[in-house]
């Protein structure tokens, strides 16, 4: 469904994405995981063809650079930041987008049904919960029944109920044969939805693996943030990765995903390298979202 070959994107002297290549088969699901600024969103924009880059992207065999409009017709895209008119009613807004996509009223109703929003057409957008807004965005992405869905942080800033609604919807779409590529900051979300995880750092793919290899435990995963004493965070992150931990830097400590009953393991791993941890913070859901910004 996706074939990306040597994707590279520079912004001035900064190489945001560096020589990224991967294939995603039809019906599969890949999660992009990495630090803030690792290049995930830039890579997504390259795949969509909305920014120019070096390398080649093919969607369903269609070259994105040469036939961008045709390639994007195969994609349903849900951005991280949603922008809807608050006073619009859900049904009216849906028909507006249906006219833009040149699809029928019946297809608009089918898209709402696919995400569980049938019966909410009279609600104003401002009255929708966070999870419902995200599902509404997904309904718009499904209007032309694309085989591929690309999402950038689909549950960012949602509460537990909203996250559950979105993840369940995406699981249903996967069972219906949709192909998924998404960026995420939540281990449980990646475990629930992805076959593979592409781990990025500084614009490069540092690991192409599976959720079970990244988090080899059936126990719930907790994200902790470590604050160091007079130590280089990049060196500490390398030490943690060598010890088998999944870690990302965000400029304010190191965020590490660990089993809930082994939260001290990263501290032990750093102590072996004589790296002192000044403080540790257990992140809740809101803090995890903020840590990725």
C-alpha angles and dihedrals in degrees: 000000000000126000114180118182124189095331110190129172128180130191102197106302094344117097102209095177121023124197097318117178130173143138127225117196122217110275094020130115129220126188121205110216129180150104126305104281093020091128102257098128092042090052090051091052090050090052090050091050094232091124126039119246142164118261132041132288122189123186113194087343093307118125106235095206095050100036104020098156093051091047093049090052085070092055134077108199128197113187125209094243114054122204119191132153103260095212095052119104115237095241094048092046090050092053090049091057091042090058090049090052091042094234128138130263087246091057090050089054091049091053092052090048091050091061097039099253100120109130095030097085094113094055118105116238091242090059095055119104118241091259092049092050090052091049089048089055088050091050089055090049089053096051096105092038095244119194092221128056120192119191131182110210094330096190100035112145094002123131122238094271093049092048090051092052093051095044092049090050092051091047090054091050090051090052087052089057103262118149116230135203116173143160114227142173096198122088093202091054092050091048091050097048114021135081091187137023123211107201114205132191127173091352095306134105105243096173138014106193146127129272092249091053091047093047106021096189139087090214122102114273122235126194116222129183120219124203115202134214112232095326135128108253093210091055090047091049090052090050091051093049091050087055090055100259127138108232141166134189122226103171092261107071132311119293112212128184111219138158110275092243095049103051092135095059095091091052090052091048091052093045089059087059091046092248111144122218112216097189142352129213127193106219123221122205096274092047091050089056091048092047090061094056 
